[in-house]
Amino acid sequence: MDGGPAPAELTKRGSARNVLASNGDTFSYRYDIPADPARRPAVFEYENHHQLGSFRLQSLSWVQFANASARARTGEHDVVTFAGYGTWSKNDLDFPQQPVTVQISTAPGAPYVGIQVVGGGVSNVNTKPSNEQEVKP
């Protein structure tokens, strides 16, 4: 993947509902991640329907934009990877200051979502293909 510097005005946003993870969980998410979080706050919300838990980002600690596709044009990043802290909620209890790491690729032919709350110890989903041999170069 090629990262390189991202323009300060760059933002990557999107959402999906009822996504089937490779572990069988279903989840939904929404994100709006700016390259320069000082200009405006980042948004990330995640719900694991199988676990009946949800996460809401409160602060972004790191962000990187990249290209998974060689066809991506300069400045049109198709991958965002970020880390931050927020609140994990489950069973009417809130657990603040929980770390999250997220990678989202919208590259044609290489879509992917990976979300780990507390290093995957609390919640861990991804959309890796069930047959990884099909996607190897």
Secondary structure, 3 states (H helix, E strand, C coil): CECCCCCCCCEEEEEEEEEECCCCCEEEEEEEEECCCCCCCCEEEEEECCCCEEEEEEEEEEEEEEECCCCCCCCCCCEEEEEEEEEEEECCEEEEEEEEEEEEEEECCEEEEEEEEHHHCCEEEECCCCCHHHHCC
